[in-house]
Amino acid sequence: MNSPLIPVILCGGCGTRLWPLSRETYPKQFLRLLGEETLLQQTVQRLQGIDGMSAPLLICNESSRFVAAEQLRDIGVEGASIILEPMRRNTAPAIAVAALHALATGSDPVLLVLPSDHVIKDQAAFGAAIAIAKGAAIEGNLVTFGVSPLGPETGYGYIRAAAAKPGMAAKVLQFVEKPDRATAEQYIASGNYYWNSGMFVFRASRYLEELERYQPDILKACRNALARAQKDFDFIRLDSEAYGASPDNAIDYAVMERTERACVVAMEAGWSDIGSWASVWEVASKDARNNATQGDVMLQDCDDCLVHGTTRLITAVGMRNTVIVETADALLIMDTSHAQGTRQLVATLNKDKRSEVAQHREVFRPWGSYDAIGSGKRFQVKRISVKPGAKLSLQMHHHRAEHWVVVKGTARITNADNVFLLTENQSTFIPVGVIHSLENPGKIALELIEIQSGAYLGEDDIVRLEDRYGRT
């Protein structure tokens, strides 16, 4: 039991079921849905105090790399490794890369594979389940965690397991896909089924052995992708061509449903995968009328509702079993019983090429963020926030001019051949085609209003000449 335990945290999802708060470029694991910390931060923090736990290894999308790194820094996590996927290839390749990276240290650690967006309320029960799973993994088993069903949920996969002694892993007899309601009711009545939590424990070498047996193409592609990987600041950037050659497959299909050494550990720890707005309501704190609210919300004669406000006052009267989620650029109103319908809604928005699918009005960058607060023909207004010590790239635009007005903090401006400081209520004008940059040399956030004007105002009209974050 002294083997190191490396938590592998999967951060590559797109979170369509929690739209409009979750977007492709800012998925749900980076959101503060339940409390002061994000779901990713809560995932990392609940590992503290578990015996033998090493620094986490994150697998995330390239577009999310700076957000993930910053959220770890915000909670004081040091020594984490972050591997960047150039494209999504599902969980089997992501875990393979993690296992190969872990073995490169010369040891054969036990991997604890965790999605970054789950909720677990009972940390002690979670730790106890991990201890049981680790013991089974050291014996050569591939272990998953099963959750006793609370109802005939059709959004989860199920696991049929053999009987087991208390405190022991049980042999998996069958993995079952998401059933219809009648089938789910039969599973619950039998008492032999668990919800599939999507969390796993196994030795790195054992996973790779099984992957090579059942899906050798995935392992070959992942080996090549890691062998050709490049170190980029604190990130490990997988080779795009090699990783793209991997089949897109989940660990459940690639390995767990086929291996003869699959085991399940029963876990009663207040688990939820936060897979819909209905599941957010289930785990959230509620008032006397069973309403869960966040933000500036006022309810009158409402019951069993979830209301999440982001930018303005949200009011509701006489609502029952309703979800209301507001952001700066979108509003979702939904009956709770249709909570799984957001996936189809997002697919329709995507088909219509709506920008609200991919990103929020406020867009996060490694240096800070910008919020497009207004626009019209040939102009756009943004509120820009730059973190202390951060700097935007040295750049120019072919089609737009910019006027900057500082409203908070101090800015160091590069405008053509001139470098100077601006403070609150001071401004500068950047003509079309002029090389420029913006830096925050202070100890507080820099905020300014940017007015863009010109024939074309798209974000792809940026020619970067120098960039400390490695962007092209």
C-alpha positions in Angstrom: 0.0 0.0 0.0 3.0 2.3 -0.1 2.9 2.7 -3.9 2.5 6.3 -4.9 -1.0 7.4 -6.0 -1.1 9.9 -8.8 -4.5 11.7 -9.4 -5.1 12.0 -13.1 -7.7 14.8 -13.6 -9.5 14.9 -16.9 -10.4 18.5 -17.8 -11.2 18.1 -21.5 -15.0 18.1 -21.6 -17.1 20.8 -23.3 -20.1 20.8 -20.8 -23.0 21.3 -23.2 -25.6 20.1 -20.7 -24.9 23.1 -18.5 -25.3 25.7 -21.2 -25.4 28.7 -21.1 -23.1 29.0 -18.1 -20.8 26.3 -19.5 -19.3 27.0 -23.0 -16.9 25.1 -25.2 -14.0 27.4 -24.4 -15.0 27.7 -20.7 -16.6 24.4 -19.6 -18.3 23.6 -16.3 -15.2 22.4 -14.4 -13.9 26.0 -14.4 -17.2 27.4 -13.0 -18.2 28.3 -9.4 -21.5 26.4 -9.5 -21.5 25.3 -5.8 -19.5 27.5 -3.4 -16.5 29.8 -3.7 -14.3 27.3 -5.5 -14.7 26.0 -9.0 -15.5 22.3 -9.6 -11.9 21.7 -10.7 -10.6 23.3 -7.5 -13.0 21.3 -5.4 -11.8 18.1 -7.1 -8.2 18.8 -6.3 -8.9 20.0 -2.7 -10.8 16.8 -1.7 -7.6 14.8 -2.4 -5.8 16.6 0.5 -5.0 14.3 3.4 -5.4 11.0 1.5 -2.5 8.8 2.2 0.2 8.6 -0.5 -1.4 11.2 -2.8 1.1 12.8 -5.2 0.8 16.1 -7.1 -2.0 16.0 -9.7 -1.6 15.4 -13.4 -4.1 17.3 -15.5 -5.2 16.4 -19.1 -6.8 19.4 -20.7 -7.5 21.2 -23.9 -5.0 23.7 -25.3 -7.6 26.5 -25.1 -8.1 25.9 -21.4 -4.4 25.6 -20.3 -4.0 29.0 -18.7 -7.3 28.9 -16.9 -6.5 25.4 -15.4 -3.0 26.5 -14.3 -4.3 29.7 -12.8 -7.1 27.9 -10.9 -4.5 25.5 -9.4 -2.3 28.5 -8.4 -5.3 30.2 -6.7 -5.6 27.3 -4.3 -1.9 27.0 -3.6 -1.3 23.7 -5.6 2.3 23.3 -6.7 4.1 20.7 -8.7 1.2 19.7 -10.9 1.8 18.5 -14.5 -0.5 19.6 -17.3 -0.6 17.7 -20.5 -2.3 19.5 -23.5 -4.5 17.6 -25.9 -4.3 19.2 -29.4 -7.8 17.8 -30.0 -10.4 15.7 -28.1 -9.9 11.9 -28.5 -12.0 10.8 -25.5 -10.9 9.2 -22.2 -9.0 6.1 -23.4 -6.2 8.0 -25.2 -6.1 10.8 -22.5 -5.6 8.2 -19.7 -3.0 6.4 -21.9 -0.9 9.5 -22.2 -1.1 10.0 -18.4 0.0 6.4 -17.8 2.9 6.7 -20.2 4.0 10.0 -18.6 3.7 8.5 -15.1 5.9 5.4 -16.1 8.5 7.7 -17.5 9.5 8.6 -14.0 10.9 5.0 -13.5 8.2 3.9 -11.1 4.9 2.1 -11.7 2.4 4.3 -9.7 -1.3 3.7 -9.1 -3.4 6.1 -11.0 -6.6 7.6 -9.6 -8.5 8.8 -12.7 -11.1 11.5 -11.9 -13.3 13.8 -14.0 -12.8 17.4 -13.0 -16.4 18.3 -12.7 -18.0 15.9 -10.2 -19.3 16.6 -6.7 -18.5 14.4 -3.8 -19.9 15.6 -0.4 -18.5 13.0 2.0 -14.7 13.3 1.7 -14.1 10.6 4.4 -16.2 8.0 2.6 -14.4 9.0 -0.7 -11.0 8.4 0.9 -12.1 5.1 2.3 -13.3 3.9 -1.1 -10.0 5.0 -2.6 -8.1 2.9 -0.1 -10.1 -0.2 -1.0 -9.6 0.5 -4.7 -5.9 1.1 -4.4 -5.5 -2.3 -2.7 -7.3 -4.1 -5.5 -5.3 -2.1 -8.1 -2.0 -3.2 -6.6 -3.2 -6.8 -7.0 -3.6 -6.2 -10.8 -7.2 -5.2 -11.1 -8.8 -2.3 -13.0 -11.1 -0.7 -10.5 -14.1 1.6 -10.9 -16.4 3.1 -8.3 -20.1 2.3 -8.3 -22.8 4.5 -6.7 -26.0 3.0 -5.3 -28.8 4.3 -7.5 -31.1 6.9 -5.9 -33.7 6.5 -8.7 -34.2 5.2 -12.3 -31.8 7.7 -13.8 -31.5 7.4 -17.6 -28.5 9.7 -17.9 -26.0 7.3 -16.3 -24.4 4.0 -17.3 -24.9 1.1 -15.0 -22.7 -1.7 -13.6 -23.9 -5.1 -12.6 -21.6 -6.6 -10.0 -21.1 -9.9 -8.1 -21.6 -10.0 -4.4 -18.7 -8.9 -2.3 -17.7 -8.7 1.3 -17.9 -5.4 3.1 -14.8 -3.3 2.4 -13.8 -5.4 -0.7 -13.9 -4.8 -4.4 -16.5 -6.8 -6.3 -16.0 -8.4 -9.7 -17.8 -6.6 -12.5 -20.3 -8.8 -14.4 -21.6 -6.3 -16.9 -21.4 -2.7 -18.0 -24.7 -1.4 -19.3 -25.3 1.6 -21.4 -27.7 4.4 -20.4 -31.0 2.6 -20.3 -34.6 3.8 -20.9 -36.7 4.4 -17.8 -38.4 1.0 -17.7 -35.0 -0.8 -17.9 -33.5 1.5 -15.2 -36.4 0.7 -12.9 -35.7 -3.0 -13.4 -32.1 -2.5 -12.5 -33.0 -0.7 -9.3 -35.5 -3.4 -8.3 -32.9 -6.2 -8.7 -30.5 -4.5 -6.3 -27.5 -5.7 -8.3 -26.7 -2.6 -10.2 -24.6 0.6 -9.5 -24.4 3.8 -11.3 -21.1 4.0 -13.2 -19.3 7.0 -11.7 -16.6 7.3 -14.4 -13.7 7.2 -11.9 -11.0 4.6 -12.0 -8.0 3.2 -10.1 -5.3 1.0 -11.6 -1.5 0.7 -12.0 -0.2 2.6 -15.0 1.4 -0.5 -16.4 -1.8 -2.6 -16.1 -3.9 -0.1 -18.0 -1.4 0.0 -20.8 -1.2 -3.8 -20.9 -4.9 -4.1 -21.3 -5.0 -1.2 -23.8 -2.3 -2.9 -25.9 -4.3 -6.1 -25.9 -7.7 -4.5 -26.9 -6.8 -1.2 -28.6 -3.2 -1.2 -29.8 -3.8 1.6 -32.2 -4.6 4.0 -29.3 -1.5 3.0 -27.4 0.8 3.4 -30.5 -0.6 6.9 -31.3 -0.2 8.0 -27.7 3.3 6.7 -27.4 4.2 8.7 -30.6 2.4 11.8 -29.4 4.2 11.8 -26.0 7.6 11.0 -27.6 7.3 14.0 -29.9 5.7 16.2 -27.3 7.2 19.7 -26.6 7.6 21.5 -23.3 5.9 24.8 -23.4 6.3 26.8 -20.2 4.7 24.6 -17.6 2.8 22.6 -20.1 3.5 19.4 -22.0 2.1 19.8 -25.5 1.3 16.5 -27.3 2.3 16.2 -31.0 -0.9 17.0 -32.9 -0.3 14.7 -35.9 0.5 11.7 -33.8 -2.3 12.2 -31.3 -4.8 12.9 -34.1 -4.0 9.3 -35.4 -5.5 7.8 -32.2 -9.0 6.4 -32.5 -11.6 8.4 -30.5 -12.7 6.0 -27.8 -13.8 6.0 -24.1 -12.0 3.9 -21.5 -15.3 2.1 -20.9 -15.5 0.7 -24.4 -11.8 0.4 -25.1 -10.8 -1.5 -21.9 -13.2 -1.7 -19.0 -16.0 -3.6 -20.8 -13.5 -6.1 -22.3 -11.0 -6.8 -19.6 -11.4 -9.8 -17.3 -10.0 -7.9 -14.3 -12.6 -5.2 -13.9 -13.7 -4.6 -10.3 -16.1 -2.2 -8.7 -15.9 -0.5 -5.2 -19.2 0.6 -3.8 -19.0 4.3 -2.8 -21.6 6.1 -0.7 -20.1 9.6 -0.7 -22.8 12.0 -1.9 -21.6 11.7 -5.5 -23.0 13.6 -8.5 -21.6 14.1 -12.0 -23.4 17.4 -12.3 -24.6 16.2 -15.7 -27.6 18.5 -16.0 -29.2 21.5 -14.4 -31.5 19.2 -12.6 -28.5 17.5 -10.9 -27.1 20.9 -10.0 -30.4 21.6 -8.2 -30.3 18.3 -6.4 -26.9 18.9 -4.8 -27.3 22.7 -4.2 -28.4 24.4 -0.9 -32.1 25.2 -1.0 -34.5 27.5 0.8 -37.6 26.6 2.7 -39.5 26.1 -0.6 -36.9 23.9 -2.1 -35.5 26.7 -4.4 -31.8 26.9 -5.2 -30.6 30.3 -6.1 -27.3 32.0 -7.0 -26.7 35.7 -7.8 -29.2 38.6 -7.5 -32.4 36.6 -7.4 -35.9 37.4 -6.0 -38.6 34.7 -6.0 -42.2 35.0 -5.1 -44.5 31.9 -4.6 -42.0 29.6 -6.3 -41.2 26.0 -5.5 -38.5 23.5 -6.6 -36.8 25.9 -8.9 -33.1 26.5 -9.8 -32.4 30.2 -10.6 -28.8 31.3 -11.5 -28.2 34.9 -12.2 -24.9 36.3 -13.5 -25.2 40.0 -14.5 -28.6 41.3 -13.4 -31.5 41.0 -11.1 -33.6 37.9 -11.8 -37.2 37.7 -10.6 -39.8 35.0 -10.9 -43.4 34.6 -9.7 -45.4 31.4 -9.3 -43.0 29.1 -11.0 -42.8 25.3 -10.3 -40.0 22.9 -11.2 -38.3 25.5 -13.4 -34.7 26.2 -14.3 -33.7 29.8 -15.1 -30.0 30.5 -16.0 -28.9 33.9 -17.1 -25.6 35.1 -18.5 -24.6 38.4 -20.2 -25.6 37.1 -23.6 -28.1 34.3 -23.1 -31.1 33.2 -21.1 -32.3 29.6 -20.5 -35.8 28.8 -19.2 -36.6 25.1 -18.9 -38.9 22.7 -17.1 -36.7 20.5 -14.8 -38.0 17.3 -16.3 -36.4 18.3 -19.6 -33.0 18.9 -18.1 -31.3 16.5 -20.6 -32.6 18.5 -23.5 -29.9 21.2 -23.4 -27.6 18.9 -25.4 -29.9 19.0 -28.4 -30.5 22.7 -27.9 -26.8 23.4 -28.1 -26.5 21.2 -31.2 -29.2 23.3 -32.9 -27.4 26.5 -31.9 -24.2 25.1 -33.2 -25.8 24.2 -36.5 -26.9 27.8 -36.7 -23.3 28.9 -36.1 -24.2 30.8 -33.0 -21.2 32.2 -31.2 -22.9 31.7 -27.8 -22.1 28.0 -28.1 -18.3 28.4 -27.9 -17.7 31.4 -25.7 -19.1 33.9 -23.2 -19.3 37.5 -23.9 -16.4 37.8 -21.4 -13.4 36.0 -22.9 -10.5 34.8 -20.7 -6.9 35.1 -21.8 -3.6 34.3 -20.1 -3.1 38.0 -19.3 -6.7 38.6 -18.0 -10.0 39.0 -19.8 -12.1 41.2 -22.1 -15.8 41.8 -22.2 -17.5 43.0 -25.4 -19.9 45.4 -23.8 -21.3 47.1 -26.9 -21.0 47.1 -30.7 -22.5 48.7 -33.8 -21.6 49.3 -37.5 -17.8 49.8 -37.7 -17.3 50.0 -33.9 -17.0 47.8 -30.8 -16.5 48.6 -27.2 -14.6 46.3 -24.8 -13.8 46.3 -21.1 -10.3 44.9 -20.7 -8.9 43.6 -17.4 -5.1 42.9 -17.1 -3.7 41.0 -14.2 -0.8 42.5 -12.2 2.5 41.8 -14.0 0.7 40.6 -17.1 1.3 41.8 -20.7 -0.6 41.5 -23.9 1.4 40.6 -27.0 3.3 43.1 -29.1 0.9 43.3 -32.1 -0.7 45.3 -34.8 -4.0 45.3 -36.7 -4.6 45.8 -40.5 -8.2 46.9 -40.3 -9.0 48.6 -37.0 -7.8 51.5 -34.8 -8.1 51.5 -31.0 -8.7 54.1 -28.4 -7.8 53.1 -24.8 -9.1 54.9 -21.7 -7.7 53.7 -18.3 -10.3 53.5 -15.6 -8.4 51.7 -12.9 -4.7 51.0 -12.2 -1.6 51.9 -14.2 -0.8 50.9 -17.8 2.5 50.7 -19.5 1.8 51.5 -23.2 3.9 50.7 -26.2 2.5 52.9 -29.1 4.8 52.7 -32.1 8.2 53.9 -30.9 6.8 55.5 -27.7 6.7 53.7 -24.3 4.9 55.6 -21.5 2.6 55.1 -18.4 -1.1 56.0 -18.2 -3.1 56.2 -15.1 -6.8 56.6 -14.3 -8.8 58.9 -16.7 -5.8 59.1 -19.2 -6.0 57.7 -22.7 -4.1 57.0 -25.9 -5.0 56.3 -29.6 -3.6 53.5 -31.6 -3.9 54.1 -35.4 -4.5 51.3 -37.9 -1.2 49.4 -38.6 0.7 50.7 -35.7 2.7 48.3 -33.5 1.5 48.4 -29.9 1.3 46.6 -26.6 -0.3 46.9 -23.2 1.2 45.9 -19.8 0.2 46.1 -16.2 3.3 47.0 -14.1 1.3 47.5 -10.9 0.1 45.4 -8.0 -3.7 45.7 -8.7 -5.7 44.8 -11.7 -5.6 47.2 -14.6 -8.9 48.0 -16.2 -9.5 50.0 -19.3 -12.2 50.7 -21.9 -11.2 50.0 -25.5 -13.1 51.5 -28.4 -12.3 49.8 -31.7 -13.3 51.3 -35.0 -12.7 50.1 -38.6 -13.9 48.0 -41.5 -13.2 44.7 -39.8 -13.2 44.0 -36.0 -12.7 40.3 -35.8 -10.2 38.7 -33.3 -8.3 37.2 -36.2 -7.1 40.6 -37.2 -4.1 40.3 -34.8 -0.5 40.1 -36.0 1.5 39.0 -33.0 5.2 40.0 -33.1 6.2 39.0 -29.6 4.2 37.0 -27.0 5.3 35.8 -23.6 2.6 33.1 -23.6 3.8 31.3 -26.8 0.8 32.2 -29.0 1.2 32.7 -32.7 
